[in-house]
Amino acid sequence: SGTLPGDVASINSDSDSAWLAEMAGRGGLAHLLRNSPIAGMRYANGVLSRLRRACRRSHADLYHVNWLQLALGLPDDRRPAYVSVLGSDFALLRLPGMVGLLRRAFARRRTLLAPNADWMVPRLKACFDGVAEIRPNPFGVSSAWFDVERRPEQPPEWLVVSRVTRKKLGDLLEWGDGLFNENRCLRLLGPRQETFELPEWVIHEGHTNPDELRNHWFPRAAGLLTLSRHDEGRPQVMIEAMAAGLPVIASDLQAHADLIRHGETGWLVSSPGELVDALSQAEQGSMRTDVGANARRWIHDHIGTWDDSAARCISAYRDIVRQDRTHANA
């Protein structure tokens, strides 16, 4: 959705656009696969077949797809491919036979896998060594996140920005019981995608958007809290919160540990007691300020903006096309 930049053209047919809008209206492909597997598989096959037809209509020097599974929809024309890899792809790799299918797809063309985080590299090398180059390229953030001016309110107000599913909320409802009340507020922002009862101490604000987060919620919040047990890659909302100078408390997942230096740029917690300690530290004025500043600096230096990410991407495009042409002319 949204408006394409002037130098970007869509090759979707009207039928493709209408079909994709219908799928998005039903919650998107990942949601359908989780909650309606039969319908989800039908849509997954539809995505791959429509992608293959769209690629055949193009005259591209290179294909760029997001998510490993979309590489299965590329036509067998030997054009090189740049494949962005996200955390949700690792659930796909657990499916029987999937690694073999992807290896065959990658072996048919020069392929560069671009994981969104360094922690993904060892697993990708174990699966695809010999058929794909692996070069991490973290997604950036809008430079506007670095300009957020923080004015935390009292009593402290913590944010959870997440789709409302049991795995995305993780241990929040159990560990948070008794910690949030009139003296410490917890607001949950995001769409409901599973039906279950939320306790009274969770204030569910419903949908949000980047502008609302940047201009309203992030300036006033004590920090961002995520106790997710979902297959995370490198959660974009965590990167945006850290760029905005928010302290972040997160479950001790590999994806979160890839971003947070415990006690320096945020806190990683593995038990209710650790959550209590982290909340207490994060609400201390000097600690909150120092950790928020450290987090903002780390994101700026190690991840950067979308322009930085795009520059890394274009450099990789040039390398892979040059290598492919050199090989073809050898």
C-alpha positions in Angstrom: 0.0 0.0 0.0 1.0 3.6 -0.3 2.4 5.7 -3.1 5.4 4.5 -5.2 8.3 6.9 -5.7 8.6 8.5 -9.1 11.4 6.2 -10.2 9.6 3.0 -9.2 7.0 1.3 -11.5 4.6 -1.5 -10.6 4.3 -4.4 -12.9 1.2 -5.8 -11.1 -1.8 -6.3 -13.3 -5.1 -4.9 -12.1 -6.0 -8.5 -11.2 -2.8 -8.9 -9.1 -3.5 -5.7 -7.2 -7.1 -6.6 -6.5 -6.0 -10.1 -5.3 -3.3 -8.8 -3.1 -5.7 -6.2 -1.5 -8.1 -9.0 -0.8 -5.4 -11.1 0.9 -4.3 -8.0 2.9 -7.9 -7.5 4.0 -7.9 -11.0 5.4 -4.9 -10.3 7.6 -2.0 -11.0 5.2 -0.3 -14.2 4.3 1.5 -15.0 7.5 -1.7 -14.5 9.5 -3.7 -16.8 7.1 -1.0 -19.5 7.3 -1.1 -19.4 11.1 -4.9 -19.3 11.5 -6.4 -20.8 8.4 -3.8 -23.2 7.0 -5.8 -24.5 4.0 -6.7 -20.9 2.9 -3.2 -19.8 3.7 -1.6 -22.5 1.5 -4.0 -21.5 -1.3 -2.9 -17.9 -1.0 0.8 -18.9 -0.7 0.5 -20.8 -4.0 -1.2 -17.8 -5.5 1.6 -15.4 -4.4 4.2 -17.6 -6.0 2.4 -18.1 -9.3 1.6 -14.4 -9.6 5.2 -13.5 -8.8 6.4 -15.9 -11.5 4.1 -14.3 -14.1 5.1 -10.8 -13.1 8.8 -11.6 -13.3 8.3 -13.0 -16.8 6.7 -9.6 -17.8 9.8 -7.7 -16.6 13.1 -6.9 -18.2 15.1 -6.7 -14.9 18.8 -7.5 -14.6 18.2 -8.8 -11.1 15.3 -9.9 -8.9 14.9 -8.7 -5.3 12.5 -10.7 -3.1 11.8 -10.4 0.6 11.5 -13.7 2.5 13.1 -16.9 1.4 9.9 -18.6 0.3 9.3 -16.0 -2.4 12.5 -17.2 -4.1 10.5 -20.4 -5.0 8.3 -18.3 -7.2 11.1 -16.9 -9.4 11.1 -18.2 -13.0 13.9 -20.5 -14.2 15.6 -17.8 -16.3 18.9 -17.7 -14.4 18.7 -14.0 -13.7 20.5 -13.3 -10.4 18.5 -12.7 -7.2 18.9 -10.7 -4.0 16.9 -12.3 -1.2 16.2 -10.4 2.0 15.9 -12.8 5.0 13.7 -12.1 8.0 13.3 -13.9 11.3 10.0 -15.5 10.2 12.0 -17.3 7.5 13.5 -19.5 10.2 10.1 -21.2 10.9 10.0 -22.0 7.2 13.4 -23.7 7.3 12.0 -26.1 9.9 9.5 -27.5 7.4 10.6 -31.0 6.1 12.3 -30.7 2.7 12.2 -26.9 2.6 16.0 -26.4 2.7 16.4 -28.8 -0.2 13.8 -26.9 -2.3 15.5 -23.6 -1.6 19.0 -25.0 -2.4 17.8 -26.1 -5.8 16.2 -22.7 -6.4 19.3 -20.8 -5.4 21.6 -23.1 -7.4 19.8 -22.2 -10.6 21.0 -18.6 -10.4 23.6 -16.4 -8.7 22.0 -15.7 -5.4 22.8 -13.3 -2.5 21.0 -13.8 0.8 20.8 -10.6 2.8 19.7 -11.4 6.4 18.4 -8.6 8.4 20.6 -9.4 11.4 24.0 -11.0 12.0 22.6 -13.7 14.3 21.0 -15.4 11.2 24.3 -15.9 9.4 25.5 -19.2 10.9 22.2 -21.0 10.3 22.0 -19.7 6.7 25.6 -20.8 6.0 24.8 -24.2 7.4 21.8 -24.5 5.1 23.0 -22.8 1.9 26.8 -22.8 1.8 27.9 -23.4 -1.8 24.7 -22.2 -3.5 24.4 -18.6 -2.2 26.5 -15.7 -0.9 25.4 -14.4 2.5 25.8 -10.7 3.2 23.9 -9.1 6.1 22.0 -5.9 5.5 20.0 -4.5 8.4 16.9 -2.5 7.7 17.3 1.1 8.6 15.0 3.6 10.1 13.6 7.0 9.1 16.0 9.7 10.2 13.0 11.4 12.0 13.2 8.8 14.8 16.5 10.3 15.9 14.8 13.7 16.3 12.2 12.6 18.8 12.4 14.7 21.9 11.7 12.8 25.1 9.3 14.1 27.8 8.5 11.0 29.9 5.3 11.5 32.0 4.6 10.5 35.6 3.5 8.0 36.7 5.6 6.0 34.2 3.8 4.8 31.1 5.1 1.7 29.4 4.3 0.7 25.8 3.9 -2.7 24.2 3.6 -2.2 20.4 2.6 -5.6 18.9 0.1 -7.6 17.1 -2.1 -9.2 19.8 -1.3 -12.9 19.7 -0.2 -15.2 22.5 3.3 -15.7 21.1 3.8 -12.0 20.4 2.8 -11.0 24.0 4.8 -14.0 25.3 5.1 -13.8 29.1 3.6 -10.4 29.5 0.2 -11.4 31.0 1.8 -13.7 33.6 4.9 -11.7 34.5 3.2 -8.3 34.4 0.4 -9.2 36.8 0.7 -6.9 39.9 3.4 -4.7 38.3 1.0 -2.4 36.4 -1.6 -0.2 38.1 -2.4 3.4 38.7 1.2 4.0 39.7 2.7 2.4 36.5 0.6 2.3 33.3 0.9 -0.3 30.5 -0.6 0.5 27.1 -0.8 -2.1 24.4 -0.9 -0.7 20.8 -1.6 -3.0 17.9 -4.3 -5.0 16.2 -6.0 -8.1 17.7 -5.2 -11.2 15.7 -6.2 -13.8 18.3 -9.2 -13.8 20.6 -8.5 -14.1 24.3 -9.2 -11.9 27.3 -6.8 -9.2 28.4 -6.5 -8.4 32.1 -7.8 -5.0 33.3 -4.3 -3.6 33.9 -3.6 -3.8 30.1 -5.0 -0.7 28.4 -5.5 -1.8 24.8 -5.4 1.3 22.5 -5.9 -0.6 19.2 -4.1 0.2 16.0 -1.3 2.7 15.7 1.0 4.0 13.0 4.6 5.4 12.8 3.5 9.0 12.9 1.4 8.5 16.0 4.2 6.6 17.7 6.8 9.2 16.9 4.7 12.3 17.7 2.5 11.1 20.6 3.4 7.8 22.3 7.3 7.7 22.2 7.9 11.2 23.6 5.9 10.5 26.7 6.6 6.9 27.4 8.9 5.5 30.1 10.0 2.8 27.6 9.1 0.0 25.3 8.4 -3.5 26.7 8.4 -6.7 24.6 8.3 -10.2 26.1 7.6 -11.9 22.8 8.2 -15.6 22.2 7.6 -15.3 18.5 10.1 -16.1 15.7 11.6 -12.6 15.7 14.3 -11.4 13.2 15.2 -7.9 14.2 12.0 -6.2 15.4 11.6 -2.9 13.6 9.6 -1.3 16.4 12.5 -2.0 18.8 15.0 -0.3 16.4 12.7 2.7 16.1 12.2 3.0 19.8 15.9 2.8 20.5 16.6 5.4 17.8 14.1 7.6 19.6 16.0 7.2 22.8 13.5 4.9 24.6 14.8 2.4 27.1 13.7 -1.1 25.9 13.1 -4.1 28.1 12.9 -7.4 26.1 12.7 -11.1 26.5 16.1 -12.8 26.2 15.6 -14.0 22.6 18.5 -14.2 20.2 16.9 -11.6 18.0 16.6 -9.2 20.9 20.1 -9.9 22.2 21.4 -9.0 18.8 20.1 -5.5 19.4 20.4 -4.9 23.2 23.5 -4.8 25.3 22.1 -5.6 28.7 22.3 -2.7 31.1 23.9 -0.5 28.5 21.4 0.0 25.6 18.4 -1.8 27.3 17.6 -4.8 29.4 17.1 -8.5 28.6 14.9 -10.5 31.0 14.4 -14.2 31.5 12.2 -14.2 34.7 9.6 -12.2 36.6 12.2 -11.1 39.0 14.5 -9.8 36.3 11.5 -7.9 34.8 10.9 -6.2 38.2 14.6 -5.2 38.4 14.7 -3.9 34.9 11.5 -1.7 35.3 13.0 -0.3 38.5 16.3 0.6 36.9 14.7 2.0 33.7 12.5 4.4 35.7 15.5 6.0 37.5 16.0 9.4 35.9 19.8 9.2 35.2 19.7 5.5 34.2 16.8 6.1 31.9 18.6 9.0 30.2 21.9 7.3 29.9 20.4 4.0 28.5 18.2 5.9 26.1 21.2 7.9 24.8 23.3 4.8 24.4 20.5 3.0 22.5 20.1 6.0 20.1 23.8 6.1 19.5 24.1 2.4 18.9 21.3 2.4 16.3 22.8 5.4 14.5 26.3 3.8 14.4 25.4 0.1 13.7 22.1 0.2 11.7 21.6 3.8 10.4 18.8 5.1 8.2 16.9 3.7 5.3 19.3 5.6 3.0 22.2 3.7 4.6 20.4 0.4 4.1 19.5 1.3 0.5 23.2 2.2 -0.2 24.2 -1.2 1.1 21.5 -2.8 -1.0 22.6 -1.0 -4.2 26.2 -1.9 -3.6 25.2 -5.6 -3.4 23.0 -5.3 -6.6 26.1 -4.0 -8.5 28.3 -6.7 -7.1 26.0 -9.6 -7.9 25.2 -8.3 -11.4 28.9 -7.8 -12.2 29.8 -11.2 -10.9 26.9 -12.8 -13.0 28.1 -11.0 -16.2 31.7 -11.9 -15.6 30.8 -15.5 -15.2 28.6 -15.5 -18.3 31.4 -14.0 -20.4 34.1 -16.3 -19.0 
